[in-house]
Structures are given as structure tokens and as C-alpha cells.
Amino acid sequence: MPVSVIGTRGCGKSTFVGLLYQTMERYTNDPEEKDKFIYYIAPDSLEKVLEIRNAMLSGKFPPITIRRQLHYVNILMGFKASLFERIVSAVKTGWFRNNYAKDYLGMILRIYDVSGEDIEEWRRTKRLHPELRELFDANIVVILVDCEKFTEATEGEKYTKMLEYDKELAIILSAYAEYRAKNKPREPIYPIFVLTKLDALEKTIWDRFKLDIIKNMDKYDEDICYEIGNKLMSSYISAANALKKGTQQVGVPLHKAKYFFSWAEVKKIDGSMPAAQDRKLVVIRDSNHPLNVHNVYPEHMYRAFIDYLKELLAKSQGKYADSSQLIQEIFGRSIDDRIRQQLHTYA
């Protein structure tokens, strides 16, 4: 079951990748969650991911990617199946013939670098690039929303940039709905919005929406995040938010959106936020380092994000991934029985 992560250039995809990887690493090594979650990243994708992660461990934000540079990162995720899920999987995958039940449910998370220009090219030429087809085919879509673009201004350069950003994001959502209505009208979409750069919001916006509630959460609260996330989007990127609602009107089954928030704490200069080029991360240490989520990054948001993917996978119409199919997708080739036996737990 593929998951697509998309966003416009500069929205924080690379930072999202780095923080997500940091959380996966900590999740996997957490002695209280032993073997609950495992992951695998193929070498080409791992090289990109570790470059981002290592930069962040050095206190540096990852550089903004150029077009198509970060367009295809694959992460294979495995979630420990409950006894009930293992029984269902056993029946559906022929356990009684293969003499074993799958220990894990598997999915592929794909992170794409897609811009409004890419979408416009497809709508103009009707030629769909393979990466766009894979993006549109995913039933779970994660949209990164750049909070730094939001402004209370009603004129000027920043206001114009916010309108342009709203337009670009709306175009992406509209194209996604158009493709699904024509090609997969009966398959549901599970939208997930991750509002990035929360710490870069204007203070007036921060105070207006009482965002200290989000920043000071001890654990993820679905209802509060939905209410605040929906209000922020409807207030500052109303076109994109309206497209989210309108998608259902063109015959695309759209489930209720889920909202998460992301930020990475930066060192302040005289108590104020430095300019983008001067920003330096508060360093996130290795997996054994005690992490203060309020002062570094919201690990609880990323942990809840990972758990929600498992929840969606478990109830996805009884379709449980087969290890050989997942490996085929990542490596582009099949594997022999010996290797398949070693990796079967990723199904």
C-alpha cells in the first residue's frame, strides 16, 4: 500500500524527511516498543536521507533541493501485526499453504518533489510522467503545508507570495482529484496534512490561534490538531482548503483529513527568529539522547504520524502487502527464495 508525500519546493520536505528518519530511528531502538516498528531504506534513497539527517545532527538545515533532486525517496515500513491481523493475513495470503504467518504488515512511503509547474505540464500535454502516476495512484497522500507562507498582511510582497503559494497548492490538489475521478473513482483517498515550519509563523497568527496549545502538547491530540489545522488552512490558503472539500463533489471518495504539525527549534538571536540564511538548528543528538520535544522537534507528532499509517494499513480493505512485491517495487527485480525467506517479515 503506497503512501505519497508531496509538497511545493521550499515547503520543508527535506526537513520533514530528516525529522521522520530521526523518529523512525528512535522508534526502532526504543526498548519499550521492541520490534513494534521496523524499516528499510534502499541504498540510493538511504544516501539522500542520511545526508539530510547528518546535516541536521550538525545543527544545519538541509539545503533546498533543486527540481527533481528529491523526487523519489523510498522507505519500506514494517508494523508488528496483532494476532487478529496475523490471522486475517494468514487466510488472505495462503498461510495454510505456506506454513507461516506474516509477523509484520508492510507499506512503502514515497516522498516526491512535485511543483505546480510539473502538474501544469501534465494538464497541458496529458503525458503523465511515471513519478506523477505513482504519486496519483497512492490512496494515502501526505501534503506538506508551509506555514511560513502565511501572513496577516493584506497587501505587499509577502501577501502576494501567500496567494501564489495557495494557487500552486490548489493546482496540485485539483490535478490529483481529476486523475482519481477518471482513473480510480471508487478507491478512497486518505488525506494527511502536515503543517511545517510552525515556529516560523508570525506572532500575531500564533497568538490568534493560541498555538501554544500545539507547542506544549505532551502527546498528540487528534481533535485539537484537526480544529486548529483546518482553521489555519481556511484562513490563509482558502483556495487549497476549498479544493479539499470540493474533491468529493467530483466523485472521489475522500476520508476525513488528519492534521499533524512540525517544527525544528532554531537558536534565537537576542530572543528573536534569525533570517532564513542564518538559522541554526538546536542539535538533535543520537538515538539515546534524552529528547525534550518542546525544545527540539515534536517527536510525538511524528510518532503519531507513523502509528496512523499503521492504522490505515490495517484497515485497508484487507489488502496485506506481500514481501516479494514490496521488494520488487524497491529493487526493480525479484529475489530468490533464500533472500525472500530472510526478508519475509516486511510483509
Order of alpha helices (4+ residues) and beta strands (2+ residues): beta-alpha-beta-alpha-beta-alpha-alpha-beta-alpha-alpha-beta-alpha-beta-alpha-alpha-alpha-alpha-beta-alpha-alpha-alpha
